Amino acid sequence: MSVKGIYTALSGAMAQSLQMDTIANNIANVNTPGFKRDTQVFNEYLTANEKEQTGMPVPRIPSSIESFYDMQGGDKSFVDSKGTFTDFSQGSLKHTGNPLDLAIDGAGFFEVATPDGVKLTRAGNFTMDGNGHLVNKEGHFILASGGAGADPEARVITLNGSEPLNVNDQGDIFQGTQLVARVSVVTVADNDSLQKIGNSLYGFKAGHNPEIIAKPNPSLKSGFMETSNVNVVQEMTDMIKTQRIFESTQKAISAYDSMNDKLVNIVGKTS
């Protein structure tokens, strides 16, 4: 039984190591604009219920309960990672005074044209490239609203760098009295269908229908930037708790290893 028990403790240690990596990534991105914190989701994994049914071998030893039901670790509970959950709650808004810094107040995403297709982002720290195009910090084009199926290349926002500009709360960009474009703000039918690409972009998970819905009346704040929604105090508290649990599973692994050593080297030699 100690051989099976060591795998129970090992699965717990692996789960806490994964949780520690996630917490560390959250803390590292505490100053990343628009970053959304992640958490790991774990389920109890009951081996007996998850294993495929197989034929039961005929016992060739004296009858016992164990001989008629091969547990195969089914009497133990294991920790199973079910993936990463992203918390899309609103981050605080920080005043910058830069009219090209846009923060979404409420739900929604900006559309970004990348070499791999249109992606979504909450990071609104935009700038203007050498050709006058509105881009994000990676140099990808920020798209204007244009409706579902509209050609992304036709929605690239081009500004005149010599004229002052202002952006209203609906995302309309004006240079002087001329309306240049409206920044596209969209929502998705299911946030759980989104998958992080790096620390600021989102795509859709494989097998999920990319349901993007235009937001007709967005609420934007020009001259503000949405900060990450990471709470450093909470993350540090979770890190301490995770570290303590990891140390406990290490002690359990050492204890099972010591038991196995005694079974092999002491009990096995007893006449």
C-alpha positions in Angstrom: 0.0 0.0 0.0 2.9 2.4 0.6 3.9 2.1 -3.1 0.5 3.4 -4.0 0.5 6.0 -1.3 3.7 7.6 -2.5 2.0 8.4 -5.9 -0.9 10.1 -4.0 1.6 12.4 -2.2 3.5 12.9 -5.5 0.4 14.1 -7.3 -0.2 16.6 -4.6 3.4 17.9 -4.8 3.1 18.3 -8.6 -0.2 20.2 -8.2 1.3 22.6 -5.7 4.4 23.2 -7.9 2.0 24.1 -10.8 0.1 26.4 -8.5 3.4 28.1 -7.4 4.3 28.7 -11.1 0.9 30.4 -11.7 1.2 32.6 -8.6 4.8 33.6 -9.6 3.5 34.6 -13.1 0.7 36.7 -11.5 3.2 38.6 -9.3 5.6 39.1 -12.2 2.8 40.8 -14.2 1.5 43.0 -11.4 2.5 46.1 -13.4 1.5 44.8 -16.8 -1.4 46.9 -18.2 -4.7 45.0 -18.6 -3.2 41.7 -17.2 -5.7 39.3 -15.7 -4.7 37.0 -12.9 -4.8 33.2 -13.3 -5.6 30.4 -10.9 -5.2 26.7 -11.2 -8.2 24.5 -11.0 -7.8 21.1 -9.4 -10.2 18.2 -9.1 -10.0 15.0 -7.0 -9.1 12.2 -9.3 -10.6 8.9 -8.3 -8.6 6.3 -10.2 -11.1 3.5 -10.0 -13.8 5.6 -11.7 -11.4 7.0 -14.4 -9.7 3.8 -15.5 -11.1 1.8 -18.4 -12.8 -1.5 -17.5 -10.7 -4.5 -18.2 -11.2 -8.2 -17.8 -10.7 -9.6 -14.3 -8.0 -12.3 -14.1 -8.9 -15.6 -12.4 -7.1 -15.6 -9.1 -4.5 -18.5 -8.6 -3.9 -17.8 -5.0 -5.9 -18.5 -1.8 -9.2 -16.5 -1.9 -9.2 -13.0 -0.5 -10.9 -9.7 -1.2 -7.8 -8.3 -2.8 -7.6 -11.2 -5.3 -11.1 -10.6 -6.6 -10.7 -6.8 -6.9 -7.5 -5.4 -8.3 -7.5 -2.0 -6.8 -4.8 -0.6 -9.2 -4.5 2.5 -7.0 -8.3 2.9 -7.1 -8.5 3.1 -3.3 -6.5 6.3 -3.4 -7.4 9.9 -4.4 -5.1 11.8 -6.7 -4.9 15.5 -7.5 -5.8 16.2 -11.2 -5.1 19.5 -12.8 -8.2 20.7 -14.8 -6.4 23.7 -16.3 -6.1 27.4 -15.7 -8.9 29.8 -14.9 -8.5 33.5 -15.7 -10.2 36.1 -13.5 -11.6 38.8 -15.8 -12.6 41.2 -13.1 -11.9 44.9 -13.7 -8.5 46.3 -12.8 -8.2 49.8 -11.4 -7.8 52.8 -13.8 -4.6 54.8 -13.7 -4.5 58.3 -15.0 -1.7 58.9 -17.6 -2.8 62.0 -19.5 -1.9 60.3 -22.8 -4.9 60.5 -25.1 -3.8 57.3 -26.8 -4.0 55.4 -23.5 -7.5 53.9 -23.5 -9.1 51.9 -20.7 -12.3 49.9 -21.0 -14.7 50.6 -18.1 -16.6 47.3 -17.7 -16.7 44.2 -19.9 -15.1 44.1 -23.3 -11.9 43.7 -25.4 -10.1 45.7 -28.0 -9.5 43.9 -31.4 -5.9 43.6 -32.5 -4.7 42.5 -36.0 -1.7 40.1 -35.6 0.1 37.8 -38.1 -2.0 34.9 -36.7 -5.3 36.7 -37.1 -7.5 39.0 -35.1 -6.9 38.6 -31.3 -8.4 40.4 -28.3 -6.8 42.4 -25.5 -7.6 44.6 -22.5 -4.2 46.4 -22.6 -5.0 49.9 -23.9 -1.5 51.4 -23.8 -1.5 52.3 -27.5 0.9 54.4 -29.6 1.3 55.6 -33.2 3.9 53.9 -35.4 6.0 55.6 -38.1 3.2 55.3 -40.7 0.6 56.9 -38.4 -1.1 53.6 -37.6 -2.6 53.1 -34.1 -0.7 50.1 -32.7 -0.2 48.3 -29.4 3.2 47.9 -27.7 4.0 44.9 -29.9 3.3 46.9 -33.1 0.1 45.1 -34.0 -2.7 47.2 -35.5 -5.6 48.3 -33.3 -8.8 47.8 -35.3 -11.7 50.2 -35.9 -15.3 48.9 -35.5 -16.6 47.5 -38.7 -19.0 44.6 -38.0 -18.6 40.9 -38.0 -16.6 39.5 -41.0 -15.2 42.9 -42.0 -11.7 42.8 -43.5 -9.2 43.6 -40.7 -6.9 45.4 -43.2 -9.7 47.8 -44.0 -10.2 48.6 -40.3 -6.6 49.7 -39.6 -6.7 53.1 -37.9 -4.5 55.8 -39.5 -3.9 59.1 -37.7 -2.4 62.4 -38.7 0.5 62.9 -36.3 0.6 66.7 -36.9 -2.9 67.3 -35.5 -4.0 67.0 -31.8 -6.5 64.3 -31.1 -9.1 63.4 -28.5 -11.1 60.3 -27.9 -14.6 60.3 -26.4 -16.1 57.8 -24.0 -17.6 55.8 -26.9 -14.1 55.3 -28.5 -14.6 57.9 -31.3 -11.2 59.3 -32.3 -11.3 63.0 -33.4 -8.6 65.1 -34.9 -9.9 68.6 -34.7 -13.5 68.3 -35.7 -13.0 65.4 -38.0 -14.0 61.9 -36.9 -11.2 59.5 -37.9 -12.6 56.2 -36.6 -14.2 54.4 -33.7 -12.0 52.0 -31.8 -13.6 48.5 -31.9 -14.7 47.1 -28.6 -16.2 43.7 -28.5 -17.4 41.0 -26.0 -17.4 37.3 -26.3 -20.3 34.9 -25.6 -18.2 32.8 -23.1 -15.1 34.1 -21.4 -14.1 30.5 -20.6 -13.6 29.9 -24.3 -10.7 32.4 -24.3 -7.0 31.3 -24.1 -4.1 33.6 -23.2 -1.5 34.3 -25.8 1.4 35.8 -23.9 0.4 38.2 -21.1 -1.9 40.6 -23.0 -3.6 38.9 -25.9 -6.4 36.4 -26.1 -7.4 33.8 -28.7 -10.0 31.0 -28.6 -9.3 27.5 -27.3 -9.4 24.7 -29.7 -12.9 23.3 -30.2 -14.6 26.5 -29.1 -16.7 28.6 -31.4 -15.2 32.1 -31.6 -18.4 34.1 -30.8 -17.4 37.7 -30.9 -20.1 40.3 -30.3 -19.7 44.0 -31.2 -20.4 46.3 -28.3 -22.4 49.2 -29.7 -22.0 51.6 -26.7 -18.7 50.9 -25.1 -17.5 52.9 -22.1 -13.9 54.0 -22.6 -11.6 56.4 -20.6 -9.1 58.3 -22.7 -5.9 59.3 -20.8 -6.3 56.3 -18.5 -4.8 52.8 -18.4 -6.3 49.7 -16.8 -3.8 48.1 -14.4 -3.6 44.4 -13.7 -6.2 42.9 -11.3 -3.4 41.2 -9.3 -3.6 41.7 -5.5 0.0 41.3 -4.4 -1.0 40.7 -0.7 -3.4 37.9 -1.7 -0.8 36.4 -4.1 1.9 36.4 -1.4 -0.6 34.8 1.1 -1.4 32.1 -1.5 2.3 31.6 -2.2 3.0 30.9 1.5 0.1 28.5 1.8 1.1 26.7 -1.4 4.7 26.4 -0.2 3.6 24.9 3.2 1.4 22.4 1.4 4.3 21.5 -0.9 6.6 20.9 2.0 4.0 18.7 3.7 3.7 16.5 0.5 7.5 16.3 0.4 7.5 15.0 4.0 4.8 12.4 3.1 6.9 11.3 0.1 10.0 10.9 2.3 7.9 8.9 4.8 6.6 6.5 2.2 10.1 6.1 0.8 11.4 5.2 4.2 8.6 2.7 4.6 9.4 1.1 1.3 13.1 0.9 2.3 12.3 -0.9 5.5 9.9 -3.3 3.7 12.7 -4.2 1.2 15.8 -4.2 3.4 14.5 -5.2 6.9 11.2 -7.0 6.6 12.3 -8.8 3.5 15.4 -10.2 5.3 13.4 -11.4 8.3 13.4 -15.2 8.5 
